[in-house]
Amino acid sequence: MKSFDVDKARSEESHSLGEFLDLYNQNLPIDYTSATVALLEEFKTAHPAIFKSSHGTWSLGAHRKQVMDWLQLAPFRAGQ
């Protein structure tokens, strides 16, 4: 029988923008840009398709890596 995967459950859980912001910034590597509410709202506006199936909520599994990549590829956002 397969045991319960805590990490998988955590990554699939839906979060509000504020909850996701806190979780995203936890244990973030030092050389990565921290997220802000303004940056996450900009990301969501720029990528509406990835929020359709989640009804506008955020999850670590679906969005964290994409936010990391987006912030790293646009260094001008780091000053916000």
PyMOL commands that set and color helices and strands:
alter all, ss='L'
color gray80, all
select helices_A, chain A and resi 6-12+17-25+37-46+48-51+60-73+75-79
alter helices_A, ss='H'
color red, helices_A
deselect
rebuild
show_as cartoon
